[in-house]
Amino acid sequence: MVGKVAFLLALAAIALSGVANSHEQEVVCYLASWAVYRPGMGKFNIEDIDPSLCTTLIYSFAGLNETTYTMMLLDPEYDVNKRALERFVNLKSLNPRLKVLIAIGGWTEGSTKYSAMAMSRASRKKFIDSAIAFIQ
Ligand SMILES: *[C@@H]1O[C@H](CO)[C@@H](O)[C@H](O)[C@H]1NC(C)=O
């Protein structure tokens, strides 16, 4: 179920980016941000991304606070303290055509709280408002 959610979000991202540039080829690249914790040669950091190869970059993952139904960081140490999100967005300076997105969810997040959030108009609004604030 979680995998399905992440997959559908990725498909939605691909579909949305396709609408904007339907006449051009899209190459959607996906960063598993926890790849930075792989040992040795497997380690993959923001600077290992070649933004000239992609038209869209997706950062995974952000999470959902199950109490407030707002977006939250899953790895604040890497995402913010090590400025991974900022460095990721800054890749746009190397490829002005690049669109950057963030995926929410993932295996460790589960799907239960996402279903709960989607159950009512009020909780969906909380999530939507927080997502807009998060992106801004
Ligand atoms: C969710 O938000 C509440 C209220 O702000 C906070 O107390 C709680 O620690 C948050 N949960 C997580 C997992 O960050």
The ligand as a MOL file (V3000), in Angstrom:
LIG
                    3D

  0  0  0     0  0            999 V3000
M  V30 BEGIN CTAB
M  V30 COUNTS 14 14 0 0 0
M  V30 BEGIN ATOM
M  V30 1 C 2.9830 16.2440 15.4450 0
M  V30 2 O 2.5780 17.5230 15.8540 0
M  V30 3 C 2.3450 17.6210 17.2660 0
M  V30 4 C 1.7410 18.9840 17.5330 0
M  V30 5 O 2.5490 20.0000 16.9900 0
M  V30 6 C 3.6610 17.3850 17.9820 0
M  V30 7 O 3.4610 17.4480 19.3640 0
M  V30 8 C 4.2110 16.0140 17.6040 0
M  V30 9 O 5.4880 15.8440 18.1820 0
M  V30 10 C 4.3040 15.8690 16.1040 0
M  V30 11 N 4.6520 14.4930 15.7720 0
M  V30 12 C 5.7680 14.1780 15.1250 0
M  V30 13 C 5.9590 12.7380 14.8460 0
M  V30 14 O 6.6000 15.0140 14.7690 0
M  V30 END ATOM
M  V30 BEGIN BOND
M  V30 1 1 1 2
M  V30 2 1 1 10
M  V30 3 1 2 3
M  V30 4 1 3 4
M  V30 5 1 3 6
M  V30 6 1 4 5
M  V30 7 1 6 7
M  V30 8 1 6 8
M  V30 9 1 8 9
M  V30 10 1 8 10
M  V30 11 1 10 11
M  V30 12 1 11 12
M  V30 13 1 12 13
M  V30 14 2 12 14
M  V30 END BOND
M  V30 END CTAB
M  END
